[in-house]
Structure formats: C-alpha cells, structure tokens
Amino acid sequence: MPVLLVPGVLRSEAGGASRLEIGAAGTLGAVLTEVERRWPLLARRIRDEQGAVRRYVNVYVDGEDARRADGLETPVKPDSEIQVLPSVAGGAAP
C-alpha cells in the first residue's frame, strides 16, 4: 500500500498522523482522490478547487518531484512513498 508522509504543519488535518496508508495506487491523482475521501481537510491543503496540486505545495513520489514527472498522472506503485511539502515562507529577523 502506498504511504503518504504528512509534514508536521499538516498533521492536524490528518488526525495527527505522520504516515497515512493509502489503499489506492496507480497514479498520484488516484491517491489524492482517496486522501480527499478519507481526510478532506488535508486534501484541501494539498489541492485547489480544480483538483490541481496547489502552487506552493510540492509532492514527491519515491523522491521524484511530481511536477517534473507526469503531474497527477505520475505513477504510484503499491510500495511507493509520497511526500507532501508545503512551501515555508519567511524572511530575515529584524
């Protein structure tokens, strides 16, 4: 079963879990659809209203940036590890 690694900043939307076992495989889109079904708050932080990965969220499948691969059509194997990394904004301290 693919595993979605949830960063600390998004864990509250996943019931506090750092790792989610996803029953769907095949494509990243299928995985994210299952995330939407099971953890809708988390899904809203990952995808926009049109279903695309949000601009400031990076998703990696087995260490490969999904945007540079096939986007939502990126293949996901049964033993894949998917990592979600929202961008962190900040600046220099005063």
C-alpha positions as CSV (number, residue, x, y, z in Angstrom):
1,M,0.0,0.0,0.0
2,P,1.4,3.5,-0.8
3,V,2.3,5.6,2.1
4,L,1.7,9.4,2.3
5,L,4.2,11.2,4.6
6,V,2.5,14.1,6.3
7,P,4.6,17.0,7.5
8,G,4.1,18.4,11.0
9,V,2.4,21.5,9.7
10,L,-0.4,19.4,8.1
11,R,-0.8,16.6,10.7
12,S,-3.8,18.2,12.4
13,E,-5.7,17.8,9.2
14,A,-4.7,14.1,9.1
15,G,-5.8,13.3,12.7
16,G,-2.3,13.8,14.0
17,A,-0.8,11.0,11.8
18,S,2.6,11.4,10.3
19,R,2.1,8.5,7.9
20,L,-1.1,7.5,6.1
21,E,-1.6,4.2,4.3
22,I,-3.4,4.8,1.1
23,G,-5.5,2.0,-0.5
24,A,-5.3,3.5,-4.0
25,A,-2.4,3.1,-6.3
26,G,-1.9,3.7,-10.0
27,T,-1.5,7.4,-10.2
28,L,-0.9,10.4,-7.9
29,G,-4.3,11.7,-8.8
30,A,-5.9,8.4,-7.6
31,V,-4.0,8.6,-4.4
32,L,-5.0,12.3,-3.8
33,T,-8.7,11.4,-4.6
34,E,-8.6,8.8,-1.8
35,V,-7.0,11.4,0.5
36,E,-9.9,13.7,-0.3
37,R,-12.4,11.0,0.5
38,R,-10.8,10.0,3.8
39,W,-9.1,13.2,5.0
40,P,-11.0,16.1,3.3
41,L,-9.3,18.8,5.4
42,L,-5.9,17.5,4.4
43,A,-6.9,17.3,0.7
44,R,-8.0,20.9,0.7
45,R,-4.5,21.9,1.8
46,I,-2.9,19.9,-1.0
47,R,-5.2,20.5,-4.0
48,D,-7.2,23.5,-5.1
49,E,-10.8,23.7,-6.1
50,Q,-10.0,22.5,-9.7
51,G,-8.2,19.4,-8.3
52,A,-4.7,20.6,-9.2
53,V,-1.8,20.5,-6.6
54,R,-1.7,23.9,-5.0
55,R,1.0,26.2,-6.3
56,Y,3.0,26.3,-3.1
57,V,2.8,22.6,-2.3
58,N,5.4,20.2,-3.6
59,V,4.6,16.5,-3.9
60,Y,7.3,13.8,-4.4
61,V,6.7,10.2,-5.4
62,D,9.6,8.0,-4.4
63,G,11.8,11.1,-4.2
64,E,10.8,12.4,-7.6
65,D,9.1,15.8,-8.0
66,A,5.7,15.0,-9.4
67,R,5.6,18.4,-11.3
68,R,8.7,17.4,-13.2
69,A,7.3,13.9,-13.8
70,D,3.8,13.5,-15.0
71,G,1.9,15.6,-12.5
72,L,-1.3,13.9,-11.3
73,E,-0.6,11.1,-13.8
74,T,2.7,10.3,-12.0
75,P,2.8,6.5,-11.5
76,V,2.3,5.3,-7.9
77,K,3.3,1.7,-7.2
78,P,1.9,-0.3,-4.3
79,D,5.1,0.3,-2.3
80,S,5.5,4.0,-3.2
81,E,6.3,6.7,-0.7
82,I,4.6,10.0,-1.3
83,Q,5.9,13.1,0.4
84,V,3.9,16.4,0.7
85,L,6.0,19.5,1.4
86,P,4.2,22.9,1.6
87,S,6.4,25.8,1.0
88,V,7.6,27.7,4.0
89,A,7.7,31.5,3.7
90,G,9.8,33.7,5.9
91,G,12.3,36.4,5.9
92,A,15.2,37.8,7.9
93,A,14.6,38.5,11.5
94,P,14.6,42.2,12.4
